[in-house]
Amino acid sequence: MKAAVVTIGDEILIGQIVDTNSGFIAKSLDKIGIETHEMLSISDNKQHILDTFALLQNKVELVVITGGLGPTKDDITKHTLCEYFEDTLIRNSIVENHVVELIERALGRTASQINKDQALVPSKSTVLHNQVGTAPGMWIKKDNTLFISLPGVPYEMKYLIENEVIPKLVKEYQRPYIIHKTILTYGQGESHVAERIEDWENQLPECIKLAYLPSPGRVRLRLTARGNNKKELEDSIAKNVVSLDAIIHDIIVGFEEEDTIEVVLGRLLKDKNKTIATAESCTGGKIAQLLASVPGASAYFKGSIVAYDTAIKIDILGIPETLIGTHSVVSKEVASAMALSVQKMMHTDYAIATTGNAGPTKGNADAEIGTVCIALATPNGVIVEEFNFGQPREKVIDRAVIKSLEWLQKEILKNVL
């Protein structure tokens, strides 16, 4: 089953907001065996919407639309659906009662007529109940293509996808299985990795495809298996992961299913009952932000000191001025002292520290632009290394963050084995 995702809204096209809906929808569809072939963002223009619907009609079996379902005049999606499907709007009493009750309970006021008109839906559509908002979802089919229209507000869209759309698609459509397995590698570039595993890649069965996903400091190898027999796909993926590990075991740092490195790392810290803190200079708190973004992070993440200024390193972290004077603020010695200090201060098992010169200018630092020193304090002492991540500034910071987290993950695994 092929799908397309369409987001409607000028605010996306002018860069006022970032479209996160498409990724969530595609990921949710992928989990139930539906492949997303296109993602389109279009303006709040009736003709543009009609042209897009016509373009996708019978080209894909499913079109998921978000946006344009609010109570204001610029929300035109359902009116355009009526024109496309040669339909008319009717008032759905269940939706209207929900809208009235939600506004009175949540806002403490009487629902206006414009609020009640959210209950107007195309007569040919099946209403998808939006428990967390006022704009209902709509399910309507024409020829070989199913159109599903959802509100653009992310939490409303997510509610409808998880509670209405996915269960209904699973019930009404036969779909193949799609299974992903992602291997995380660190330390070698994409071309080098490809050379090492060329023979292995050439012998992969037809049901498995390999994708290289390079990013600063690492390459993810994603295996995707598609077919109708789930057990056979899982067994084939597992067998080929084992043979791959035998070839590049030295650069494999972990495996990723659906989760990001910070989620995987958080789960590992929680499972091992270990804690972490950070002392960051050049990364400016970005490592801490990622660690703290995971629900339940308070179980293992104790806190961070963003010691961007040298005075903070001295006054808060207690780094001796003589150490900085002798080795410079961007040095392995200072990074080690920062990690040990925050580890002691916050009583954690592990602590990450970064200090570097991310650029774009060298300024007063002795270190060359792109130089970053990363230290990791562990229960067994501190390890530290100096890197040069090149340029531009954003790349330096991102690579330092990724390296720090993956280094921490590898060290925890080594110490608990």
C-alpha positions as CSV (number, residue, x, y, z in Angstrom):
1,M,0.0,0.0,0.0
2,K,1.5,3.3,-1.1
3,A,0.8,6.5,0.8
4,A,1.4,10.3,0.4
5,V,1.4,12.8,3.2
6,V,0.2,16.4,2.5
7,T,0.6,19.3,4.9
8,I,-1.5,22.4,4.2
9,G,-0.5,25.8,5.5
10,D,1.3,28.9,4.4
11,E,3.1,29.0,7.8
12,I,5.1,25.9,6.8
13,L,6.0,27.3,3.4
14,I,7.4,30.6,4.7
15,G,9.4,28.8,7.4
16,Q,7.3,30.1,10.3
17,I,6.9,26.6,11.7
18,V,8.7,23.4,11.1
19,D,6.6,20.5,9.7
20,T,6.9,17.7,12.3
21,N,3.6,16.1,11.4
22,S,4.8,14.4,8.2
23,G,7.6,12.5,9.9
24,F,5.3,11.3,12.6
25,I,2.6,10.1,10.2
26,A,5.2,8.3,7.9
27,K,6.7,6.6,10.8
28,S,3.3,5.5,12.1
29,L,2.3,4.1,8.7
30,D,5.6,2.3,8.3
31,K,5.0,0.4,11.5
32,I,1.9,-1.2,9.9
33,G,3.5,-1.9,6.5
34,I,2.4,1.2,4.6
35,E,5.1,2.8,2.5
36,T,5.1,6.6,2.2
37,H,6.2,7.6,-1.3
38,E,5.7,11.3,-1.2
39,M,5.5,14.2,1.3
40,L,4.1,17.5,0.0
41,S,3.6,20.9,1.7
42,I,1.2,23.2,0.0
43,S,-0.4,26.6,0.5
44,D,-3.9,27.5,1.9
45,N,-5.2,27.8,-1.7
46,K,-8.3,26.0,-2.9
47,Q,-7.0,25.4,-6.4
48,H,-3.6,24.3,-5.2
49,I,-5.3,21.8,-2.9
50,L,-7.6,20.5,-5.6
51,D,-4.7,20.1,-8.0
52,T,-2.7,18.1,-5.4
53,F,-5.7,15.8,-4.7
54,A,-6.0,15.2,-8.5
55,L,-2.3,14.6,-8.8
56,L,-2.3,11.9,-6.1
57,Q,-5.7,10.3,-7.1
58,N,-5.1,6.7,-8.0
59,K,-1.3,7.3,-7.9
60,V,-1.3,6.1,-4.3
61,E,-3.8,4.2,-2.3
62,L,-3.7,6.5,0.7
63,V,-3.4,10.3,1.1
64,V,-3.1,11.7,4.7
65,I,-3.7,15.4,4.9
66,T,-3.0,17.7,7.9
67,G,-4.0,21.3,8.4
68,G,-6.7,23.7,7.4
69,L,-9.4,22.3,9.7
70,G,-9.7,25.1,12.2
71,P,-12.7,27.5,12.8
72,T,-11.3,30.5,10.9
73,K,-12.0,31.5,7.3
74,D,-8.5,30.5,6.1
75,D,-9.1,26.9,7.2
76,I,-10.6,25.7,3.9
77,T,-9.7,22.0,3.7
78,K,-13.2,20.5,4.4
79,H,-14.8,22.9,2.0
80,T,-12.3,21.9,-0.7
81,L,-12.9,18.3,0.1
82,C,-16.6,18.9,-0.6
83,E,-15.8,20.4,-4.0
84,Y,-13.4,17.6,-4.9
85,F,-15.8,14.8,-3.9
86,E,-18.9,16.7,-5.2
87,D,-20.3,16.7,-1.7
88,T,-22.0,19.0,0.7
89,L,-21.4,19.7,4.4
90,I,-23.7,18.4,7.0
91,R,-23.8,19.0,10.7
92,N,-22.7,16.0,12.9
93,S,-24.5,16.2,16.2
94,I,-22.0,14.0,18.0
95,V,-19.1,16.3,17.0
96,E,-21.2,19.4,17.9
97,N,-22.0,18.1,21.4
98,H,-18.3,17.3,21.9
99,V,-17.2,20.8,20.8
100,V,-19.8,22.5,23.1
101,E,-18.8,20.3,26.1
102,L,-15.0,20.7,25.5
103,I,-15.2,24.5,25.2
104,E,-17.4,24.9,28.2
105,R,-15.3,22.6,30.3
106,A,-11.8,23.7,29.2
107,L,-12.5,27.4,28.6
108,G,-15.4,28.1,30.9
109,R,-17.4,29.9,28.2
110,T,-20.3,29.2,25.9
111,A,-19.4,27.8,22.5
112,S,-19.9,30.3,19.7
113,Q,-21.5,29.5,16.4
114,I,-18.1,29.5,14.7
115,N,-17.0,26.8,17.2
116,K,-20.1,24.8,16.6
117,D,-19.5,24.9,12.9
118,Q,-16.5,22.7,13.4
119,A,-19.2,20.0,13.4
120,L,-19.8,20.6,9.7
121,V,-18.4,17.6,7.8
122,P,-18.7,16.2,4.2
123,S,-21.7,13.9,4.1
124,K,-19.7,11.2,2.3
125,S,-17.0,11.1,5.0
126,T,-16.6,8.9,8.0
127,V,-15.9,11.1,11.1
128,L,-12.8,10.3,13.2
129,H,-13.5,11.5,16.7
130,N,-11.0,14.0,18.0
131,Q,-11.2,13.6,21.8
132,V,-8.5,16.2,22.5
133,G,-9.7,19.0,20.1
134,T,-12.6,20.5,18.3
135,A,-11.8,19.7,14.6
136,P,-12.7,16.1,13.7
137,G,-10.8,13.9,11.4
138,M,-12.4,12.8,8.1
139,W,-12.1,9.5,6.2
140,I,-13.4,9.6,2.6
141,K,-12.6,7.4,-0.5
142,K,-12.7,8.1,-4.2
143,D,-12.0,5.3,-6.7
144,N,-8.8,3.6,-5.5
145,T,-7.6,6.3,-3.2
146,L,-8.5,6.8,0.5
147,F,-8.2,10.4,1.7
148,I,-7.8,11.0,5.5
149,S,-8.0,14.6,6.6
150,L,-6.6,15.5,10.1
151,P,-6.1,18.8,12.0
152,G,-2.6,20.3,11.8
153,V,-2.2,20.8,15.6
154,P,0.5,18.2,16.4
155,Y,-1.0,16.7,19.6
156,E,-4.5,16.5,17.9
157,M,-3.0,14.8,14.8
158,K,-1.0,12.4,16.9
159,Y,-4.1,11.4,19.0
160,L,-6.1,10.7,15.8
161,I,-3.3,8.8,14.1
162,E,-2.8,6.5,17.2
163,N,-6.4,6.1,18.3
164,E,-8.5,6.3,15.1
165,V,-6.4,6.1,11.9
166,I,-4.0,3.3,12.5
167,P,-6.5,0.9,14.2
168,K,-9.0,1.5,11.3
169,L,-6.3,1.0,8.6
170,V,-5.2,-2.2,10.3
171,K,-8.8,-3.5,10.4
172,E,-9.8,-2.7,6.9
173,Y,-6.6,-3.2,4.8
174,Q,-4.2,-6.1,4.1
175,R,-0.6,-4.9,4.4
176,P,2.8,-6.5,4.2
177,Y,5.2,-6.5,7.1
178,I,8.0,-3.9,7.1
179,I,10.9,-4.6,9.6
180,H,13.8,-2.3,10.2
181,K,17.1,-2.9,12.0
182,T,19.6,-0.1,12.3
183,I,23.3,-0.7,13.2
184,L,25.2,2.2,14.6
185,T,28.8,2.6,13.6
186,Y,31.3,5.2,14.7
187,G,34.8,6.2,13.5
188,Q,34.9,5.4,9.8
189,G,33.3,7.3,6.9
190,E,30.5,6.0,4.6
191,S,32.8,5.0,1.7
192,H,35.2,3.1,4.0
193,V,32.4,1.2,5.6
194,A,30.9,0.4,2.2
195,E,34.2,-1.0,1.0
196,R,34.5,-3.2,4.1
197,I,31.0,-4.7,3.7
198,E,30.7,-4.8,-0.1
199,D,30.7,-8.6,-0.3
200,W,28.2,-8.9,2.6
201,E,25.9,-6.4,0.9
202,N,26.0,-8.2,-2.4
203,Q,24.7,-11.4,-0.8
204,L,21.7,-9.9,0.9
205,P,18.4,-11.6,0.0
206,E,16.0,-9.7,-2.3
207,C,13.6,-9.1,0.6
208,I,16.3,-7.0,2.5
209,K,17.5,-3.6,1.4
210,L,20.5,-1.7,2.9
211,A,20.6,2.1,3.3
212,Y,23.6,4.1,4.5
213,L,22.6,7.0,6.8
214,P,25.8,9.1,7.4
215,S,26.0,12.0,9.9
216,P,28.9,13.8,11.6
217,G,31.1,11.2,13.2
218,R,29.0,8.1,12.5
219,V,27.2,6.0,9.9
220,R,24.0,4.2,10.5
221,L,23.3,1.1,8.5
222,R,19.6,0.5,8.1
223,L,18.3,-2.9,7.0
224,T,14.7,-3.0,5.8
225,A,12.9,-6.2,5.2
226,R,9.5,-6.4,3.4
227,G,7.3,-9.4,3.0
228,N,4.2,-11.3,4.1
229,N,5.9,-13.7,6.6
230,K,7.0,-11.8,9.6
231,K,8.9,-14.7,11.2
232,E,11.0,-15.3,8.1
233,L,11.8,-11.6,7.8
234,E,12.9,-11.4,11.4
235,D,15.1,-14.5,11.1
236,S,16.7,-13.2,7.9
237,I,17.4,-9.8,9.5
238,A,18.9,-11.5,12.6
239,K,21.1,-13.8,10.5
240,N,22.5,-11.0,8.4
241,V,23.2,-8.8,11.4
242,V,25.3,-11.6,13.0
243,S,27.3,-11.9,9.8
244,L,27.8,-8.1,9.5
245,D,28.9,-7.9,13.1
246,A,31.7,-10.5,12.3
247,I,33.0,-8.1,9.7
248,I,32.9,-4.7,11.4
249,H,32.6,-5.5,15.0
250,D,35.3,-2.9,15.8
251,I,33.2,0.0,14.7
252,I,29.7,-1.1,15.8
253,V,28.6,0.9,18.9
254,G,25.0,-0.3,19.2
255,F,21.7,-0.9,17.5
256,E,18.8,1.4,17.0
257,E,15.2,0.3,16.5
258,E,12.8,3.2,16.7
259,D,14.7,5.3,19.2
260,T,17.3,8.0,19.1
261,I,20.7,7.7,20.8
262,E,19.5,9.7,23.9
263,V,16.6,7.4,24.3
264,V,18.7,4.3,24.0
265,L,21.3,5.7,26.4
266,G,18.6,6.7,28.9
267,R,17.2,3.2,28.9
268,L,20.7,1.8,29.4
269,L,21.4,4.1,32.3
270,K,18.1,3.3,33.9
271,D,18.5,-0.4,33.5
272,K,22.0,-0.4,35.0
273,N,20.9,2.0,37.7
274,K,23.6,4.5,36.8
275,T,23.6,8.3,36.8
276,I,25.1,11.0,34.6
277,A,25.9,14.8,34.8
278,T,27.5,17.1,32.4
279,A,29.9,20.1,32.4
280,E,29.7,21.8,29.0
281,S,31.6,24.6,27.5
282,C,31.7,24.6,23.7
283,T,28.5,22.5,23.4
284,G,26.6,25.0,25.4
285,G,24.3,22.6,27.2
286,K,23.2,20.6,24.2
287,I,24.2,17.3,25.6
288,A,22.2,18.1,28.8
289,Q,19.2,19.2,26.7
290,L,19.2,15.8,24.8
291,L,19.5,13.8,28.0
292,A,16.8,15.8,29.7
293,S,14.4,15.5,26.7
294,V,13.6,11.8,27.4
295,P,10.6,11.2,29.6
296,G,11.8,9.8,33.0
297,A,15.3,11.3,32.6
298,S,15.2,12.4,36.2
299,A,15.9,8.8,37.2
300,Y,19.5,9.0,35.8
301,F,20.3,12.6,34.7
302,K,21.2,14.7,37.7
303,G,22.1,18.1,36.1
304,S,24.5,20.2,34.1
305,I,26.8,23.2,34.5
306,V,27.2,25.2,31.3
307,A,30.7,26.7,32.0
308,Y,30.9,28.7,28.8
309,D,33.0,31.5,30.4
310,T,36.4,30.7,31.9
311,A,35.4,32.4,35.1
312,I,32.6,29.8,35.6
313,K,35.0,27.0,35.2
314,I,37.1,28.5,37.9
315,D,34.5,29.8,40.3
316,I,31.8,27.1,40.0
317,L,33.7,24.0,38.9
318,G,36.8,24.8,40.9
319,I,39.2,24.4,38.0
320,P,42.6,25.8,39.2
321,E,43.7,28.9,37.4
322,T,47.2,27.5,37.2
323,L,45.9,24.5,35.3
324,I,44.2,26.7,32.7
325,G,47.3,28.9,32.6
326,T,49.6,26.0,32.0
327,H,47.5,24.0,29.5
328,S,45.0,26.6,28.2
329,V,41.2,26.4,28.6
330,V,40.9,24.1,25.6
331,S,43.0,21.1,26.7
332,K,42.6,17.5,27.8
333,E,43.7,18.5,31.3
334,V,41.0,21.1,31.7
335,A,38.3,18.7,30.2
336,S,39.4,16.0,32.7
337,A,39.2,18.4,35.6
338,M,35.7,19.6,34.5
339,A,34.4,16.0,34.3
340,L,35.8,14.9,37.6
341,S,34.5,18.1,39.3
342,V,30.9,17.8,38.1
343,Q,30.9,14.0,38.9
344,K,31.9,14.8,42.5
345,M,29.6,17.8,42.8
346,M,26.5,15.9,41.6
347,H,27.4,12.4,43.0
348,T,27.0,10.6,39.7
349,D,28.5,7.5,38.2
350,Y,29.4,9.2,35.0
351,A,30.1,12.7,33.9
352,I,30.8,14.2,30.5
353,A,32.8,17.4,30.0
354,T,33.5,19.4,26.8
355,T,35.7,22.3,26.1
356,G,36.7,23.5,22.7
357,N,36.9,26.1,20.0
358,A,33.9,25.7,17.6
359,G,34.7,28.9,15.7
360,P,34.0,30.6,13.4
361,T,37.0,32.7,14.5
362,K,40.0,31.6,16.6
363,G,39.7,34.5,19.1
364,N,41.9,34.3,22.1
365,A,42.0,30.5,22.2
366,D,45.3,28.7,21.7
367,A,43.5,25.7,20.1
368,E,42.8,25.6,16.4
369,I,39.2,26.1,15.2
370,G,37.3,22.8,15.4
371,T,39.3,21.5,18.3
372,V,37.2,19.8,21.1
373,C,38.4,18.0,24.2
374,I,35.9,15.5,25.6
375,A,36.4,13.9,28.9
376,L,34.3,11.1,30.4
377,A,34.5,10.5,34.1
378,T,33.6,6.9,35.0
379,P,33.5,4.9,38.2
380,N,37.0,3.7,37.3
381,G,38.6,7.1,36.5
382,V,38.5,9.5,33.7
383,I,39.3,9.1,30.0
384,V,39.8,12.0,27.7
385,E,40.6,12.7,24.1
386,E,41.2,15.6,21.8
387,F,39.4,15.8,18.4
388,N,39.3,18.2,15.5
389,F,35.9,18.3,14.0
390,G,36.6,20.8,11.3
391,Q,34.1,23.4,10.4
392,P,31.5,24.9,10.3
393,R,30.6,25.8,13.9
394,E,27.3,23.8,13.8
395,K,29.1,20.7,12.6
396,V,31.7,21.0,15.4
397,I,29.1,21.2,18.1
398,D,26.9,18.4,16.7
399,R,29.8,16.0,16.3
400,A,31.0,16.7,19.8
401,V,27.5,16.0,21.2
402,I,27.2,12.8,19.2
403,K,30.6,11.6,20.0
404,S,30.1,12.3,23.7
405,L,26.8,10.3,23.9
406,E,28.1,7.3,21.8
407,W,31.3,7.3,23.8
408,L,29.3,7.2,27.1
409,Q,27.1,4.3,25.7
410,K,30.1,2.3,24.7
411,E,31.8,2.8,28.1
412,I,28.7,1.8,30.1
413,L,28.4,-1.4,28.0
414,K,32.0,-2.2,28.5
415,N,31.9,-1.7,32.2
416,V,28.8,-3.9,32.8
417,L,29.8,-6.8,30.6
